[in-house]
Amino acid sequence: MRGYSVLAAGAMAVLLSGQALCQEIIVGGFPSSMPYSLTVRDEGQPDRVTGGIIKDIADELSRRTGLSFRFVFLPRKRMEAEIASGGLDIIAMGNPAWVRDPETLLWSAAVFEERMFFLTLRSFGLAIDGPARLSGLTIGMRDGYVFPELDGVSGYLRDDAVTMARNIARLQAGWIDAVYGSELDALYQAKEAGIQYTVHPWSPASSEYHWAVSRRLGETAELIVRTLDAMIKDGTIEKILAAYR
């Protein structure tokens, strides 16, 4: 009987391990636009992520761990509640400073970092090297985004668009003088548009992005973070990012 009990316990462990591998890990917390995600929207169907930085990272995680990932788009203010309720397992572009209770999540090392900067057409005649250089300029920014690093800076006109791609198009058309945004987003869209551009020296802020995994996943959370950290150290993440720069 004792031998039977040991065998039964072993079989149960294998079963539970298999269940963990078959379970879909729900990933959110990233923009629904390139270069972060290539999102396909079919009427009446959930959004599908078919490419982009986050998908590439998740695909490599899946290859190394056997885990399966599914993507959702949620307002950032709902993410902690969704983590707590089980509706979300991972915040893919998170930072401990942005959540109320960071200890409830298991954090990877910084997966990548982005500077915030100003980008203009190459024909623009000035170097934006500090806040005084913004005086009299019309700056394209992302609608709905808050930029506390520019609090107290005056003399410029903020003119928003829904996407960085739209801001780049308006820059190309001469409707705005400069675009302010995150490094990967701005460079990707500028190159897609084929414009000749200048990145200016003043960078008022930057952000580190980590993968934050619900501790509810137990050993699976530890496996995800351990694998991500290995991908950072062995250069895999940098190779993924290089494809979008």
Order of alpha helices (4+ residues) and beta strands (2+ residues): alpha-beta-beta-beta-alpha-beta-alpha-beta-beta-beta-beta-beta-alpha-beta-alpha-beta-beta-alpha-alpha
